[in-house]
Amino acid sequence: MTEPVPISQSLDGVVRSLRGPSRQAVSGVFGRWIDAVGQQVADHVRPVKLDARVLLVEVDDPAWATQVKFLTPTIIERLRTNVGVEVDKIDVRVDRRNARGAKYD
């Protein structure tokens, strides 16, 4: 009889087999977003999806899409150093429903 395996270990194995990011990477990006980007950016930019090493973020205004393009190298570095997550690319989309500058919670 084999020993029980923790569910977190089982989930990590399933995610790896699907070639997705680790559970730690997902929780790091989504759980520590403010630590990585700061409150001002987090008020207007939120992570939506981490697929392999590509992070999709959503912004509440087209001007923030431009700002994220300029900040991408800094965000990638801060995700690596502050959160321990490796991201190669950040894709940006504008949330048209929120495009009036409403803050993300």
N, C-alpha and C positions, 0 to 999 in steps of 0.2 A: 504494500500500500504506500502511495506517495504522500508526502507532506502537503498540507494546504498551502496555497500560494496567495499572498495578499492581492486583493482586487486591483490595487494601484499598479502592481507589477504586471498583472494580466492585461490591464488596459494599455500600459506602456508598450507591451508586446504587440497588441493589436494595432495600435497607432503606428508603430515602427513598420509593421508588415504592410500598412497602407501608404507608407512613405510620407506620413504627415509629421508635423512637428511634435516634439515630446510634450507630455502633460506639463512638465516644468516650464517649457518655453511658452506654452499657451497661458498658463497661470501667471508667468512673469510679465508678459506683454499686457494682458488684460487686467491683472491684479495690481500691477505697479506702474501703470501708464503715467500717472501724475509724477511719480518719482523720476521717470525717464524724460518727460518732456516739460514738466513744470505746469503750474496751474493755469497760466495765461493761455498756453497752447491747448491744454486739455479742455478748457472751456469751449473750444471751437473745433477741435479735432479729436476723433475717437477711433480706436482700432476696431475693425470689423471682422477681419479674417486673417489668420496666419496660415499660409499654404506653403509648406516646405520652408524656404527662407525668404518668401515674398510676403510682405505685410500690406494688407489693404486697409486704408484709413478713409474715413468719411469726414468731410468738413461741412460746416453750416453756412458757408458763404464762398463764392468763387475766389474772392481775394485771399482766403485762407488756403485754397488750392495752390496758388502761386507761392504763398509764404512757405508751405510745406516743401515745395520743390527746392527752395533755397535752403531750408533747414534739414533736408534729407541726410546729408553726411553727418551732421551733428546728432540727429535723432538716432541714426544707426549706431554711432559711436556710444551714445548714452545708453541705448538698449544693451549694448555689449558690456560696458563697464559698470553701469548701475544696476542692471537687471540680470545680466548673464545670458542674454539671448542674442544669437547671431542672426542678423537679417541682412540680406544682400540688396534688396530693392524695396522701395515703398511706392505702391500705386495709390493714387488719390481719386476719389469720386466726390462729387458735390451732392449733398442730400437736398434735393429740390424742395422737399416738404419743409425743410428747416432753413431755407436759403434767405431768410430775413434776419439772420444774425442771432438766432436764439441760442442760448448756451446749452451745451450737452451736460447732462447730469451724470 
